[in-house]
C-alpha cells in the first residue's frame, strides 16, 4: 500500500473512530447526532438536539476524544524518533526524563502551592518537563554528548525527579491531594478542553514538520553515528534538533494528559511491521496508528467501569504489554 493510500485510509479510520467513540457513553448519543452537532458548530443547519446533549458532544466528548488522538499520534511519533535516534528498541518519549520532571512540577503546584495560584497544574508540569530535559542535555553535554550519554543522563534525571515527586507527596500531601495527583500521574483526559486541543495540535504540527524534514537523517541514525556522518549527516546538529523537538512535544502532551506510558514504545514497532523501517512512511503510519489506538483506549477507560473512570495510562499498559509480547513473539527480528 502506497503513501497516499495509507494517509487516506488512516484519516478515514480516525474520523470513523472519533465519531463512534464520541457516541459511546451513558447519554445514548448516536453517530448521526454527533455529525449533526459538529456540522451545526461548523456553520451547518441546527442539530435539533437539546442544549445539554449538544454540550455533551461539543464541550465534553469531542475535545477529549480529539486530545486522545493527538496524544496518541504525538507519543507514537516521539517513540519512533527516539528508538531510531538512540538505536534502542526499548526507548520511548520518556527516556529523556520529561515525564518524571512533569510529575514533579505538577505535585509542586498541587501539593505545595508553588506559583501562588498563578501557575496551573498543566503549567507546572510543562515547566518541570522542560527543566528535566534541560538537565539531561546539560549532563550529557558535560559527559561527552554521545548517544549513550544521553540515555544514561535521562535515566539519572528520571530517577532524581521520581524521587522528588515521591518525597513531596509523602511529606506534604493530604489524602485528597494525593488521590487527585496520582490519578493525573497515571494519565487522565477527563479535564480536556479546546484550549488543550489547540496547544497540542500546534506542538504536534511543529514537531511532525521537524521530524519529516529529517526523515533521511533518522534513517541514517539507525545505523549509528559514524555511519550517519559518513553519509553526510550533521550528527550533533540533527541529534540536538530532534531531541529538542521530541522533548518539547512530549512536554506539551504530558502537561495536558499526564504520563501515558507504552504508547511510544509499542506503536512504532507495530508501524514498522506494517510499512518497514523507512521514516518517510514510518512517521505518518505511527502517528495514524497512535491516534486510532488512543481514541479507542480512552473510550474504554471512561466507559468500562462507569460511573468510575480508569486512568488512561493504566489501560494503555494493560493493552500494550500483551500486544508488545505478541509483536516480539511473531517478529523474528523485532529491530
Order of alpha helices (4+ residues) and beta strands (2+ residues): alpha-alpha-alpha-alpha-alpha-alpha-alpha-alpha-alpha-alpha-alpha-alpha-alpha-alpha-alpha
